[in-house]
Amino acid sequence: MTGRTILVMGGAHVDRRGRIAGETTPGASNPGAWFVEAGGGAFNAARNLSRLGHRVRLVSPRGGDADGEIVAAAAAAAGIEDTPFVFLDRATPSYTAIIERDGNLVIALADMELYRLFSPRRLQQRAMREAMAAAGLVLADANLPAETLAAMATAAKAAQVPIAGIAISPAKVVRFRESLSALAFLFMNEAEARTLAGTAPENPADWPAALRAAGLSAGVVTRGGRGAVAFDAGGAALVTPPAVPALGDVTGAGDSLASGFLSAWAGGATIGEALRHGVAAAAITVRSPLAAAEEMSQAALADALSLVPEAEILS
C-alpha cells in the first residue's frame, strides 16, 4: 500500500477533559481545570498517521456548530483530507472525561448519537466507493453502528483492501462481532478483549487463543504497563513498554499504538516490529497533554523506539 491513501472512518468529535488538581475525592467537588480539544479514536489515529507521513482521508459525521469547526481546524492543521458528512441542524458528538492528577481516567460520558446516522447506505455513494477503491488501508472505529462496520468490511473485501478496527470501549467493541473474521487487526485494551473473548487470561500468551475462539484472526491487546500482545495467522508477540518518566495523559494512547503499529505493518514489518512501533508511538502520546501528540513524527518515533525492548515471540 506504499503511497496509497489510508481511509479512516469513525469518531471525530470534541473532547472535554477535566483534570483533578489534587487527590481525587469521590462524591465531592474536586478542584481542577478543563481542557478542550478535537478527539475521537479514528481522528486521533488519523492525525498520528498523517504526522507519520501517510496520506490520510477522514470520513465522519459532524454537526454544523462551533464544535464541528474545532474538528475541521484540527484536521487541516494535521494535513488530513477532511471529507465529513455535515448535518447542519445537529450537534457534533462530544466526549467528556474526568482525569485524575496522575493522568488516569476516573469516568467519562460519550454523547455520540450523531454517529448512528453514518448508515451503510452512505457507503453506496459514488464518492465513498471511489475512496474505498483508492485506499491502501481502511481504519474504522466502533463509534459507528454495527451494520455500518459490517458493510465496511464487506466493501473493503470486495475492493481487496485490508481493514483494521479500534475497539473504543467494552460497550462498543461488540459492534465488530459480525466483522471479526474480516479484520486485518483489531486494537483493544484488556477490558475490551475480555468482552469479546468472555475471559481474561492471566498469561498474555493465552490471549491469541481466546480471541481466535471468538472469531478474531488477528489483533492487538494492550495491558497497560504489563505489555501489549499482537497476533495474526503467523504467530504472536509481546512487547513491554518502557517506563515513562512523566505521564501527561493516557487519553489517545491506544489510538497512537494502533497508528504506530499500522504505519510499520503497512511498510512490511513483522507483527513483533510493528508492535514495537506501536508501543513507541503510545509512549510519545502519554508524555503529551494532547490525545494526538503534535510532536509525533518519524524522527520522534525512531527516538522512542530506541527505548522499546525487542519483541518476545510467544509460542
LINLIN-V12890 format. One record per helix or strand of 2 or more residues. SS is the DSSP state (helix for helix, strand for strand). FROM is the first residue (numbers start at 0). TO is the last residue. If there is no record, write none. Layout:
# LINLIN-V12890
ss=SS from=FROM to=TO
ss=SS from=FROM to=TO
This chain:
# LINLIN-V12890
ss=strand from=4 to=8
ss=strand from=12 to=19
ss=strand from=31 to=38
ss=helix from=40 to=50
ss=strand from=55 to=58
ss=strand from=60 to=62
ss=helix from=65 to=76
ss=strand from=80 to=81
ss=strand from=84 to=86
ss=strand from=93 to=98
ss=strand from=104 to=110
ss=helix from=112 to=116
ss=helix from=119 to=123
ss=helix from=125 to=133
ss=strand from=134 to=140
ss=helix from=145 to=157
ss=strand from=161 to=165
ss=helix from=172 to=181
ss=strand from=184 to=188
ss=helix from=189 to=196
ss=helix from=203 to=212
ss=strand from=218 to=221
ss=helix from=223 to=225
ss=strand from=227 to=231
ss=strand from=234 to=238
ss=helix from=252 to=265
ss=helix from=270 to=285
ss=helix from=297 to=304
ss=strand from=311 to=313
